[in-house]
């Protein structure tokens, strides 16, 4: 991992080290640059999984 990880900047749509944009504008930290490059895909997968868990919970499954 970089000293403080890697981040995906939502404002600039690019990967950056810890000394980048403000925290409110980025996702992370990620263990490596490659993981940060896939931050939006990972966020989408996690959101879909959480939505499915919410649906199952509300239906009592």
PQR file of N, CA, C, O and H, with PARSE charges and radii, in Angstrom:
ATOM      1  N   UNK A   1       0.854  -1.176   0.000 -0.4000 1.5000
ATOM      2  CA  UNK A   1       0.000   0.000   0.000 -0.0000 2.0000
ATOM      3  C   UNK A   1       0.896   1.234   0.000  0.5500 1.7000
ATOM      4  O   UNK A   1       1.920   1.279   0.682 -0.5500 1.4000
ATOM      5  N   UNK A   2       0.500   2.206  -0.759 -0.4000 1.5000
ATOM      6  CA  UNK A   2       1.203   3.485  -0.680 -0.0000 2.0000
ATOM      7  C   UNK A   2       1.131   3.941   0.773  0.5500 1.7000
ATOM      8  O   UNK A   2       0.354   3.393   1.555 -0.5500 1.4000
ATOM      9  H   UNK A   2      -0.331   2.169  -1.313  0.4000 1.0000
ATOM     10  N   UNK A   3       1.914   4.914   1.131 -0.4000 1.5000
ATOM     11  CA  UNK A   3       1.979   5.329   2.536 -0.0000 2.0000
ATOM     12  C   UNK A   3       0.604   5.445   3.174  0.5500 1.7000
ATOM     13  O   UNK A   3       0.394   4.920   4.267 -0.5500 1.4000
ATOM     14  H   UNK A   3       2.545   5.358   0.495  0.4000 1.0000
ATOM     15  N   UNK A   4      -0.325   6.109   2.532 -0.4000 1.5000
ATOM     16  CA  UNK A   4      -1.682   6.241   3.059 -0.0000 2.0000
ATOM     17  C   UNK A   4      -2.711   5.732   2.069  0.5500 1.7000
ATOM     18  O   UNK A   4      -3.863   6.165   2.106 -0.5500 1.4000
ATOM     19  H   UNK A   4      -0.154   6.536   1.644  0.4000 1.0000
ATOM     20  N   UNK A   5      -2.331   4.840   1.199 -0.4000 1.5000
ATOM     21  CA  UNK A   5      -3.253   4.249   0.251 -0.0000 2.0000
ATOM     22  C   UNK A   5      -3.445   5.088  -1.008  0.5500 1.7000
ATOM     23  O   UNK A   5      -2.827   6.138  -1.185 -0.5500 1.4000
ATOM     24  H   UNK A   5      -1.395   4.488   1.169  0.4000 1.0000
ATOM     25  N   UNK A   6      -4.315   4.591  -1.868 -0.4000 1.5000
ATOM     26  CA  UNK A   6      -4.668   5.238  -3.120 -0.0000 2.0000
ATOM     27  C   UNK A   6      -6.139   5.595  -3.093  0.5500 1.7000
ATOM     28  O   UNK A   6      -6.932   4.918  -2.438 -0.5500 1.4000
ATOM     29  H   UNK A   6      -4.817   3.738  -1.725  0.4000 1.0000
ATOM     30  N   UNK A   7      -6.506   6.636  -3.787 -0.4000 1.5000
ATOM     31  CA  UNK A   7      -7.873   7.151  -3.787 -0.0000 2.0000
ATOM     32  C   UNK A   7      -8.358   7.369  -5.219  0.5500 1.7000
ATOM     33  O   UNK A   7      -7.557   7.539  -6.139 -0.5500 1.4000
ATOM     34  H   UNK A   7      -5.862   7.186  -4.319  0.4000 1.0000
ATOM     35  N   UNK A   8      -9.677   7.360  -5.392 -0.4000 1.5000
ATOM     36  CA  UNK A   8     -10.268   7.713  -6.674 -0.0000 2.0000
ATOM     37  C   UNK A   8     -10.970   9.048  -6.491  0.5500 1.7000
ATOM     38  O   UNK A   8     -11.904   9.162  -5.698 -0.5500 1.4000
ATOM     39  H   UNK A   8     -10.327   7.221  -4.645  0.4000 1.0000
ATOM     40  N   UNK A   9     -10.518  10.055  -7.225 -0.4000 1.5000
ATOM     41  CA  UNK A   9     -11.095  11.393  -7.124 -0.0000 2.0000
ATOM     42  C   UNK A   9     -12.342  11.473  -7.995  0.5500 1.7000
ATOM     43  O   UNK A   9     -12.268  11.286  -9.210 -0.5500 1.4000
ATOM     44  H   UNK A   9      -9.759   9.963  -7.870  0.4000 1.0000
ATOM     45  N   UNK A  10     -13.476  11.747  -7.382 -0.4000 1.5000
ATOM     46  CA  UNK A  10     -14.741  11.866  -8.107 -0.0000 2.0000
ATOM     47  C   UNK A  10     -14.786  13.144  -8.934  0.5500 1.7000
ATOM     48  O   UNK A  10     -15.429  13.187  -9.982 -0.5500 1.4000
ATOM     49  H   UNK A  10     -13.537  11.898  -6.396  0.4000 1.0000
ATOM     50  N   UNK A  11     -14.118  14.163  -8.474 -0.4000 1.5000
ATOM     51  CA  UNK A  11     -14.107  15.448  -9.168 -0.0000 2.0000
ATOM     52  C   UNK A  11     -13.326  15.367 -10.482  0.5500 1.7000
ATOM     53  O   UNK A  11     -13.761  15.893 -11.506 -0.5500 1.4000
ATOM     54  H   UNK A  11     -13.595  14.128  -7.623  0.4000 1.0000
ATOM     55  N   UNK A  12     -12.180  14.709 -10.441 -0.4000 1.5000
ATOM     56  CA  UNK A  12     -11.304  14.638 -11.609 -0.0000 2.0000
ATOM     57  C   UNK A  12     -11.373  13.297 -12.338  0.5500 1.7000
ATOM     58  O   UNK A  12     -10.774  13.127 -13.400 -0.5500 1.4000
ATOM     59  H   UNK A  12     -11.826  14.282  -9.609  0.4000 1.0000
ATOM     60  N   UNK A  13     -12.113  12.343 -11.756 -0.4000 1.5000
ATOM     61  CA  UNK A  13     -12.263  11.010 -12.350 -0.0000 2.0000
ATOM     62  C   UNK A  13     -10.912  10.340 -12.605  0.5500 1.7000
ATOM     63  O   UNK A  13     -10.656   9.801 -13.681 -0.5500 1.4000
ATOM     64  H   UNK A  13     -12.600  12.481 -10.894  0.4000 1.0000
ATOM     65  N   UNK A  14     -10.057  10.393 -11.579 -0.4000 1.5000
ATOM     66  CA  UNK A  14      -8.753   9.753 -11.715 -0.0000 2.0000
ATOM     67  C   UNK A  14      -8.234   9.290 -10.363  0.5500 1.7000
ATOM     68  O   UNK A  14      -8.685   9.747  -9.313 -0.5500 1.4000
ATOM     69  H   UNK A  14     -10.265  10.831 -10.705  0.4000 1.0000
ATOM     70  N   UNK A  15      -7.281   8.378 -10.413 -0.4000 1.5000
ATOM     71  CA  UNK A  15      -6.646   7.842  -9.210 -0.0000 2.0000
ATOM     72  C   UNK A  15      -5.583   8.830  -8.739  0.5500 1.7000
ATOM     73  O   UNK A  15      -4.896   9.464  -9.540 -0.5500 1.4000
ATOM     74  H   UNK A  15      -6.914   8.006 -11.267  0.4000 1.0000
ATOM     75  N   UNK A  16      -5.468   8.942  -7.414 -0.4000 1.5000
ATOM     76  CA  UNK A  16      -4.458   9.838  -6.849 -0.0000 2.0000
ATOM     77  C   UNK A  16      -3.952   9.291  -5.521  0.5500 1.7000
ATOM     78  O   UNK A  16      -4.634   8.498  -4.872 -0.5500 1.4000
ATOM     79  H   UNK A  16      -6.026   8.427  -6.764  0.4000 1.0000
ATOM     80  N   UNK A  17      -2.753   9.715  -5.116 -0.4000 1.5000
ATOM     81  CA  UNK A  17      -2.226   9.295  -3.815 -0.0000 2.0000
ATOM     82  C   UNK A  17      -2.916  10.076  -2.692  0.5500 1.7000
ATOM     83  O   UNK A  17      -3.778  10.920  -2.939 -0.5500 1.4000
ATOM     84  H   UNK A  17      -2.199  10.359  -5.644  0.4000 1.0000
ATOM     85  N   UNK A  18      -2.522   9.777  -1.475 -0.4000 1.5000
ATOM     86  CA  UNK A  18      -3.145  10.414  -0.310 -0.0000 2.0000
ATOM     87  C   UNK A  18      -3.086  11.933  -0.359  0.5500 1.7000
ATOM     88  O   UNK A  18      -4.013  12.600   0.101 -0.5500 1.4000
ATOM     89  H   UNK A  18      -1.822   9.091  -1.275  0.4000 1.0000
ATOM     90  N   UNK A  19      -2.025  12.484  -0.902 -0.4000 1.5000
ATOM     91  CA  UNK A  19      -1.869  13.941  -0.954 -0.0000 2.0000
ATOM     92  C   UNK A  19      -2.579  14.508  -2.182  0.5500 1.7000
ATOM     93  O   UNK A  19      -1.972  15.199  -3.000 -0.5500 1.4000
ATOM     94  H   UNK A  19      -1.272  11.942  -1.275  0.4000 1.0000
ATOM     95  N   UNK A  20      -3.856  14.210  -2.298 -0.4000 1.5000
ATOM     96  CA  UNK A  20      -4.627  14.681  -3.448 -0.0000 2.0000
ATOM     97  C   UNK A  20      -5.749  15.599  -3.014  0.5500 1.7000
ATOM     98  O   UNK A  20      -5.594  16.397  -2.090 -0.5500 1.4000
ATOM     99  H   UNK A  20      -4.349  13.648  -1.634  0.4000 1.0000
ATOM    100  N   UNK A  21      -6.865  15.480  -3.680 -0.4000 1.5000
ATOM    101  CA  UNK A  21      -8.028  16.323  -3.400 -0.0000 2.0000
ATOM    102  C   UNK A  21      -8.595  16.044  -2.010  0.5500 1.7000
ATOM    103  O   UNK A  21      -8.197  15.098  -1.331 -0.5500 1.4000
ATOM    104  H   UNK A  21      -6.990  14.831  -4.431  0.4000 1.0000
ATOM    105  N   UNK A  22      -9.532  16.894  -1.612 -0.4000 1.5000
ATOM    106  CA  UNK A  22     -10.123  16.749  -0.274 -0.0000 2.0000
ATOM    107  C   UNK A  22     -10.944  15.459  -0.181  0.5500 1.7000
ATOM    108  O   UNK A  22     -11.452  14.962  -1.186 -0.5500 1.4000
ATOM    109  H   UNK A  22      -9.855  17.663  -2.164  0.4000 1.0000
ATOM    110  N   UNK A  23     -11.063  14.938   1.008 -0.4000 1.5000
ATOM    111  CA  UNK A  23     -11.707  13.648   1.248 -0.0000 2.0000
ATOM    112  C   UNK A  23     -13.145  13.600   0.742  0.5500 1.7000
ATOM    113  O   UNK A  23     -13.593  12.548   0.286 -0.5500 1.4000
ATOM    114  H   UNK A  23     -10.650  15.342   1.825  0.4000 1.0000
ATOM    115  N   UNK A  24     -13.866  14.690   0.807 -0.4000 1.5000
ATOM    116  CA  UNK A  24     -15.265  14.704   0.370 -0.0000 2.0000
ATOM    117  C   UNK A  24     -15.410  14.453  -1.129  0.5500 1.7000
ATOM    118  O   UNK A  24     -16.497  14.121  -1.600 -0.5500 1.4000
ATOM    119  H   UNK A  24     -13.502  15.545   1.177  0.4000 1.0000
ATOM    120  N   UNK A  25     -14.321  14.610  -1.878 -0.4000 1.5000
ATOM    121  CA  UNK A  25     -14.365  14.447  -3.329 -0.0000 2.0000
ATOM    122  C   UNK A  25     -13.779  13.127  -3.813  0.5500 1.7000
ATOM    123  O   UNK A  25     -13.537  12.960  -5.009 -0.5500 1.4000
ATOM    124  H   UNK A  25     -13.438  14.880  -1.495  0.4000 1.0000
ATOM    125  N   UNK A  26     -13.547  12.184  -2.893 -0.4000 1.5000
ATOM    126  CA  UNK A  26     -12.907  10.952  -3.347 -0.0000 2.0000
ATOM    127  C   UNK A  26     -13.335   9.725  -2.572  0.5500 1.7000
ATOM    128  O   UNK A  26     -13.913   9.819  -1.489 -0.5500 1.4000
ATOM    129  H   UNK A  26     -13.743  12.320  -1.922  0.4000 1.0000
ATOM    130  N   UNK A  27     -13.041   8.574  -3.148 -0.4000 1.5000
ATOM    131  CA  UNK A  27     -13.318   7.274  -2.547 -0.0000 2.0000
ATOM    132  C   UNK A  27     -11.987   6.644  -2.154  0.5500 1.7000
ATOM    133  O   UNK A  27     -10.980   6.831  -2.837 -0.5500 1.4000
ATOM    134  H   UNK A  27     -12.571   8.497  -4.028  0.4000 1.0000
ATOM    135  N   UNK A  28     -11.986   5.903  -1.059 -0.4000 1.5000
ATOM    136  CA  UNK A  28     -10.772   5.217  -0.645 -0.0000 2.0000
ATOM    137  C   UNK A  28     -10.524   5.389   0.835  0.5500 1.7000
ATOM    138  O   UNK A  28     -11.351   5.973   1.536 -0.5500 1.4000
ATOM    139  H   UNK A  28     -12.805   5.752  -0.504  0.4000 1.0000
ATOM    140  N   UNK A  29      -9.431   4.907   1.314 -0.4000 1.5000
ATOM    141  CA  UNK A  29      -8.256   4.462   0.571 -0.0000 2.0000
ATOM    142  C   UNK A  29      -8.391   3.015   0.088  0.5500 1.7000
ATOM    143  O   UNK A  29      -9.145   2.218   0.646 -0.5500 1.4000
ATOM    144  H   UNK A  29      -8.758   4.434   0.745  0.4000 1.0000
ATOM    145  N   UNK A  30      -7.637   2.707  -0.964 -0.4000 1.5000
ATOM    146  CA  UNK A  30      -7.537   1.369  -1.515 -0.0000 2.0000
ATOM    147  C   UNK A  30      -6.105   0.904  -1.352  0.5500 1.7000
ATOM    148  O   UNK A  30      -5.184   1.718  -1.278 -0.5500 1.4000
ATOM    149  H   UNK A  30      -7.024   3.354  -1.417  0.4000 1.0000
ATOM    150  N   UNK A  31      -5.919  -0.401  -1.295 -0.4000 1.5000
ATOM    151  CA  UNK A  31      -4.589  -0.977  -1.027 -0.0000 2.0000
ATOM    152  C   UNK A  31      -3.580  -0.677  -2.119  0.5500 1.7000
ATOM    153  O   UNK A  31      -2.387  -0.541  -1.845 -0.5500 1.4000
ATOM    154  H   UNK A  31      -6.668  -1.062  -1.354  0.4000 1.0000
ATOM    155  N   UNK A  32      -4.047  -0.574  -3.357 -0.4000 1.5000
ATOM    156  CA  UNK A  32      -3.119  -0.307  -4.452 -0.0000 2.0000
ATOM    157  C   UNK A  32      -3.808   0.502  -5.547  0.5500 1.7000
ATOM    158  O   UNK A  32      -5.025   0.686  -5.532 -0.5500 1.4000
ATOM    159  H   UNK A  32      -5.016  -0.684  -3.580  0.4000 1.0000
ATOM    160  N   UNK A  33      -3.023   0.970  -6.477 -0.4000 1.5000
ATOM    161  CA  UNK A  33      -3.531   1.813  -7.557 -0.0000 2.0000
ATOM    162  C   UNK A  33      -4.580   1.081  -8.393  0.5500 1.7000
ATOM    163  O   UNK A  33      -5.587   1.672  -8.783 -0.5500 1.4000
ATOM    164  H   UNK A  33      -2.034   0.821  -6.489  0.4000 1.0000
ATOM    165  N   UNK A  34      -4.348  -0.193  -8.668 -0.4000 1.5000
ATOM    166  CA  UNK A  34      -5.286  -0.974  -9.483 -0.0000 2.0000
ATOM    167  C   UNK A  34      -6.660  -1.044  -8.826  0.5500 1.7000
ATOM    168  O   UNK A  34      -7.679  -0.915  -9.505 -0.5500 1.4000
ATOM    169  H   UNK A  34      -3.530  -0.673  -8.351  0.4000 1.0000
ATOM    170  N   UNK A  35      -6.694  -1.243  -7.532 -0.4000 1.5000
ATOM    171  CA  UNK A  35      -7.981  -1.293  -6.825 -0.0000 2.0000
ATOM    172  C   UNK A  35      -8.683   0.060  -6.900  0.5500 1.7000
ATOM    173  O   UNK A  35      -9.896   0.121  -7.098 -0.5500 1.4000
ATOM    174  H   UNK A  35      -5.866  -1.348  -6.981  0.4000 1.0000
ATOM    175  N   UNK A  36      -7.931   1.131  -6.744 -0.4000 1.5000
ATOM    176  CA  UNK A  36      -8.518   2.472  -6.821 -0.0000 2.0000
ATOM    177  C   UNK A  36      -9.074   2.753  -8.211  0.5500 1.7000
ATOM    178  O   UNK A  36     -10.062   3.474  -8.347 -0.5500 1.4000
ATOM    179  H   UNK A  36      -6.945   1.081  -6.583  0.4000 1.0000
ATOM    180  N   UNK A  37      -8.449   2.193  -9.246 -0.4000 1.5000
ATOM    181  CA  UNK A  37      -8.937   2.377 -10.614 -0.0000 2.0000
ATOM    182  C   UNK A  37     -10.325   1.774 -10.808  0.5500 1.7000
ATOM    183  O   UNK A  37     -11.065   2.188 -11.700 -0.5500 1.4000
ATOM    184  H   UNK A  37      -7.646   1.607  -9.136  0.4000 1.0000
ATOM    185  N   UNK A  38     -10.677   0.802  -9.979 -0.4000 1.5000
ATOM    186  CA  UNK A  38     -11.973   0.126 -10.077 -0.0000 2.0000
ATOM    187  C   UNK A  38     -12.935   0.564  -8.975  0.5500 1.7000
ATOM    188  O   UNK A  38     -13.900  -0.139  -8.675 -0.5500 1.4000
ATOM    189  H   UNK A  38     -10.076   0.465  -9.254  0.4000 1.0000
ATOM    190  N   UNK A  39     -12.678   1.706  -8.384 -0.4000 1.5000
ATOM    191  CA  UNK A  39     -13.470   2.184  -7.245 -0.0000 2.0000
ATOM    192  C   UNK A  39     -14.953   2.338  -7.585  0.5500 1.7000
ATOM    193  O   UNK A  39     -15.805   1.962  -6.780 -0.5500 1.4000
ATOM    194  H   UNK A  39     -11.895   2.278  -8.628  0.4000 1.0000
ATOM    195  N   UNK A  40     -15.274   2.875  -8.744 -0.4000 1.5000
ATOM    196  CA  UNK A  40     -16.681   3.078  -9.098 -0.0000 2.0000
ATOM    197  C   UNK A  40     -17.395   1.746  -9.303  0.5500 1.7000
ATOM    198  O   UNK A  40     -18.554   1.597  -8.916 -0.5500 1.4000
ATOM    199  H   UNK A  40     -14.582   3.180  -9.398  0.4000 1.0000
ATOM    200  N   UNK A  41     -16.720   0.793  -9.900 -0.4000 1.5000
ATOM    201  CA  UNK A  41     -17.310  -0.531 -10.083 -0.0000 2.0000
ATOM    202  C   UNK A  41     -17.553  -1.196  -8.732  0.5500 1.7000
ATOM    203  O   UNK A  41     -18.611  -1.781  -8.502 -0.5500 1.4000
ATOM    204  H   UNK A  41     -15.779   0.914 -10.215  0.4000 1.0000
ATOM    205  N   UNK A  42     -16.573  -1.106  -7.848 -0.4000 1.5000
ATOM    206  CA  UNK A  42     -16.706  -1.692  -6.519 -0.0000 2.0000
ATOM    207  C   UNK A  42     -17.834  -1.026  -5.744  0.5500 1.7000
ATOM    208  O   UNK A  42     -18.610  -1.709  -5.076 -0.5500 1.4000
ATOM    209  H   UNK A  42     -15.713  -0.631  -8.035  0.4000 1.0000
ATOM    210  N   UNK A  43     -17.935   0.286  -5.824 -0.4000 1.5000
ATOM    211  CA  UNK A  43     -19.011   1.001  -5.131 -0.0000 2.0000
ATOM    212  C   UNK A  43     -20.373   0.561  -5.663  0.5500 1.7000
ATOM    213  O   UNK A  43     -21.312   0.381  -4.887 -0.5500 1.4000
ATOM    214  H   UNK A  43     -17.304   0.840  -6.367  0.4000 1.0000
ATOM    215  N   UNK A  44     -20.486   0.390  -6.970 -0.4000 1.5000
ATOM    216  CA  UNK A  44     -21.752  -0.067  -7.566 -0.0000 2.0000
ATOM    217  C   UNK A  44     -22.105  -1.466  -7.071  0.5500 1.7000
ATOM    218  O   UNK A  44     -23.253  -1.720  -6.706 -0.5500 1.4000
ATOM    219  H   UNK A  44     -19.724   0.536  -7.600  0.4000 1.0000
ATOM    220  N   UNK A  45     -21.130  -2.377  -7.055 -0.4000 1.5000
ATOM    221  CA  UNK A  45     -21.371  -3.738  -6.569 -0.0000 2.0000
ATOM    222  C   UNK A  45     -21.807  -3.728  -5.108  0.5500 1.7000
ATOM    223  O   UNK A  45     -22.732  -4.449  -4.735 -0.5500 1.4000
ATOM    224  H   UNK A  45     -20.197  -2.171  -7.351  0.4000 1.0000
ATOM    225  N   UNK A  46     -21.159  -2.929  -4.290 -0.4000 1.5000
ATOM    226  CA  UNK A  46     -21.507  -2.864  -2.861 -0.0000 2.0000
ATOM    227  C   UNK A  46     -22.894  -2.266  -2.656  0.5500 1.7000
ATOM    228  O   UNK A  46     -23.641  -2.712  -1.785 -0.5500 1.4000
ATOM    229  H   UNK A  46     -20.407  -2.343  -4.594  0.4000 1.0000
ATOM    230  N   UNK A  47     -23.237  -1.267  -3.448 -0.4000 1.5000
ATOM    231  CA  UNK A  47     -24.569  -0.662  -3.347 -0.0000 2.0000
ATOM    232  C   UNK A  47     -25.645  -1.665  -3.734  0.5500 1.7000
ATOM    233  O   UNK A  47     -26.670  -1.772  -3.061 -0.5500 1.4000
ATOM    234  H   UNK A  47     -22.630  -0.905  -4.155  0.4000 1.0000
ATOM    235  N   UNK A  48     -25.416  -2.399  -4.818 -0.4000 1.5000
ATOM    236  CA  UNK A  48     -26.382  -3.404  -5.255 -0.0000 2.0000
ATOM    237  C   UNK A  48     -26.551  -4.492  -4.193  0.5500 1.7000
ATOM    238  O   UNK A  48     -27.671  -4.930  -3.932 -0.5500 1.4000
ATOM    239  H   UNK A  48     -24.583  -2.312  -5.365  0.4000 1.0000
ATOM    240  N   UNK A  49     -25.461  -4.927  -3.585 -0.4000 1.5000
ATOM    241  CA  UNK A  49     -25.521  -5.945  -2.537 -0.0000 2.0000
ATOM    242  C   UNK A  49     -26.280  -5.424  -1.317  0.5500 1.7000
ATOM    243  O   UNK A  49     -27.084  -6.149  -0.731 -0.5500 1.4000
ATOM    244  H   UNK A  49     -24.551  -4.572  -3.796  0.4000 1.0000
ATOM    245  N   UNK A  50     -26.032  -4.181  -0.935 -0.4000 1.5000
ATOM    246  CA  UNK A  50     -26.735  -3.597   0.213 -0.0000 2.0000
ATOM    247  C   UNK A  50     -28.222  -3.431  -0.096  0.5500 1.7000
ATOM    248  O   UNK A  50     -29.064  -3.676   0.769 -0.5500 1.4000
ATOM    249  H   UNK A  50     -25.379  -3.592  -1.411  0.4000 1.0000
ATOM    250  N   UNK A  51     -28.550  -3.019  -1.314 -0.4000 1.5000
ATOM    251  CA  UNK A  51     -29.959  -2.891  -1.706 -0.0000 2.0000
ATOM    252  C   UNK A  51     -30.663  -4.244  -1.651  0.5500 1.7000
ATOM    253  O   UNK A  51     -31.807  -4.338  -1.206 -0.5500 1.4000
ATOM    254  H   UNK A  51     -27.866  -2.820  -2.016  0.4000 1.0000
ATOM    255  N   UNK A  52     -29.983  -5.277  -2.101 -0.4000 1.5000
ATOM    256  CA  UNK A  52     -30.563  -6.625  -2.062 -0.0000 2.0000
ATOM    257  C   UNK A  52     -30.758  -7.086  -0.621  0.5500 1.7000
ATOM    258  O   UNK A  52     -31.788  -7.674  -0.292 -0.5500 1.4000
ATOM    259  H   UNK A  52     -29.054  -5.201  -2.463  0.4000 1.0000
ATOM    260  N   UNK A  53     -29.779  -6.824   0.238 -0.4000 1.5000
ATOM    261  CA  UNK A  53     -29.917  -7.190   1.656 -0.0000 2.0000
ATOM    262  C   UNK A  53     -31.080  -6.436   2.291  0.5500 1.7000
ATOM    263  O   UNK A  53     -31.832  -7.015   3.075 -0.5500 1.4000
ATOM    264  H   UNK A  53     -28.941  -6.346  -0.029  0.4000 1.0000
ATOM    265  N   UNK A  54     -31.241  -5.168   1.968 -0.4000 1.5000
ATOM    266  CA  UNK A  54     -32.374  -4.389   2.479 -0.0000 2.0000
ATOM    267  C   UNK A  54     -33.694  -4.967   2.003  0.5500 1.7000
ATOM    268  O   UNK A  54     -34.651  -5.062   2.771 -0.5500 1.4000
ATOM    269  H   UNK A  54     -30.630  -4.698   1.331  0.4000 1.0000
ATOM    270  N   UNK A  55     -33.744  -5.357   0.724 -0.4000 1.5000
ATOM    271  CA  UNK A  55     -34.972  -5.929   0.166 -0.0000 2.0000
ATOM    272  C   UNK A  55     -35.320  -7.235   0.893  0.5500 1.7000
ATOM    273  O   UNK A  55     -36.471  -7.444   1.276 -0.5500 1.4000
ATOM    274  H   UNK A  55     -32.966  -5.280   0.100  0.4000 1.0000
ATOM    275  N   UNK A  56     -34.329  -8.109   1.080 -0.4000 1.5000
ATOM    276  CA  UNK A  56     -34.586  -9.375   1.771 -0.0000 2.0000
ATOM    277  C   UNK A  56     -35.036  -9.135   3.211  0.5500 1.7000
ATOM    278  O   UNK A  56     -35.938  -9.813   3.703 -0.5500 1.4000
ATOM    279  H   UNK A  56     -33.394  -7.940   0.769  0.4000 1.0000
ATOM    280  N   UNK A  57     -34.414  -8.178   3.877 -0.4000 1.5000
ATOM    281  CA  UNK A  57     -34.771  -7.886   5.266 -0.0000 2.0000
ATOM    282  C   UNK A  57     -36.203  -7.370   5.355  0.5500 1.7000
ATOM    283  O   UNK A  57     -36.968  -7.794   6.221 -0.5500 1.4000
ATOM    284  H   UNK A  57     -33.682  -7.627   3.477  0.4000 1.0000
ATOM    285  N   UNK A  58     -36.563  -6.453   4.456 -0.4000 1.5000
ATOM    286  CA  UNK A  58     -37.904  -5.863   4.514 -0.0000 2.0000
ATOM    287  C   UNK A  58     -38.979  -6.878   4.139  0.5500 1.7000
ATOM    288  O   UNK A  58     -40.130  -6.739   4.553 -0.5500 1.4000
ATOM    289  H   UNK A  58     -35.942  -6.109   3.752  0.4000 1.0000
ATOM    290  N   UNK A  59     -38.617  -7.894   3.361 -0.4000 1.5000
ATOM    291  CA  UNK A  59     -39.581  -8.935   3.002 -0.0000 2.0000
ATOM    292  C   UNK A  59     -39.565 -10.089   3.986  0.5500 1.7000
ATOM    293  O   UNK A  59     -40.370 -11.013   3.877 -0.5500 1.4000
ATOM    294  H   UNK A  59     -37.682  -8.006   3.025  0.4000 1.0000
ATOM    295  N   UNK A  60     -38.652 -10.041   4.946 -0.4000 1.5000
ATOM    296  CA  UNK A  60     -38.589 -11.067   5.984 -0.0000 2.0000
ATOM    297  C   UNK A  60     -37.936 -12.358   5.549  0.5500 1.7000
ATOM    298  O   UNK A  60     -38.159 -13.397   6.169 -0.5500 1.4000
ATOM    299  H   UNK A  60     -37.998  -9.290   5.035  0.4000 1.0000
ATOM    300  N   UNK A  61     -37.133 -12.321   4.495 -0.4000 1.5000
ATOM    301  CA  UNK A  61     -36.442 -13.536   4.022 -0.0000 2.0000
ATOM    302  C   UNK A  61     -35.264 -13.872   4.898  0.5500 1.7000
ATOM    303  O   UNK A  61     -34.570 -14.858   4.648 -0.5500 1.4000
ATOM    304  H   UNK A  61     -36.952 -11.477   3.991  0.4000 1.0000
TER
END
